[in-house]
């Protein structure tokens, strides 16, 4: 079967040079391998997604000369698939609800750090410090019945016991040059959120489900997601999903060496195009010409 690559932006802002690099790289690799290139719209965040941003994604990619298969998969149309996976994990007692607000969690972390450093995940966020995992079933049911907001978290310790050690094959490089056979470290993320009351999935859950259902064989994405692969390997193992090949690439950064933001107008594709840049100029700016 031909390899399958994908580019999966979120419609919460306009594309910039970093997106262009990832999209062009995936498209080029798919074409060179005689494979398929898919576009996926990761629009689970109802508060930030905008129709105009999604339309701009199509316009910008077409302007770059990128062609994709249709129909485009939009995550907001597939919540049932994510719910089914979540129900499976819940049935195996690997998921539990937590009820603390973000402000309450921040206060708990501050209390913990009064006695020393509190562990943080690879992105620098503090691990979940709450005790919701120890609540009795009737306590959880009562809070949910009262309409309390909650997040559904993966019981990371139990999940890691279930799967044992996991690895993946890396064709690119991690933050400090990790490549080849890489040992996954999902425990470094703590009890990650898999869904919320108002959003029945998360990035981690939806991306592994989508890649499996779409037959993605090669995941090519930015190095900022390198250690997220540990969580994805864990979920793949728990749900019996196929494992794609991974290739993490360097990020396009601004003059100060910072990761590009969708609010960085100087590197936005629409702004560059308005200033007279063409697709070849974009390829040159990202090092693909």
Helices and strands as residue ranges (DSSP letters): E 4-7, H 17-32, E 36-41, H 51-63, E 73-74, G 75-77, H 79-91, E 95-98, H 102-113, G 132-134, H 137-145, E 151-154, H 156-163, E 167-170, E 180-183, G 186-189, E 193-196, H 203-213, E 218-222, G 223-225, H 228-239, E 245-249, G 265-267, H 269-274, H 279-286
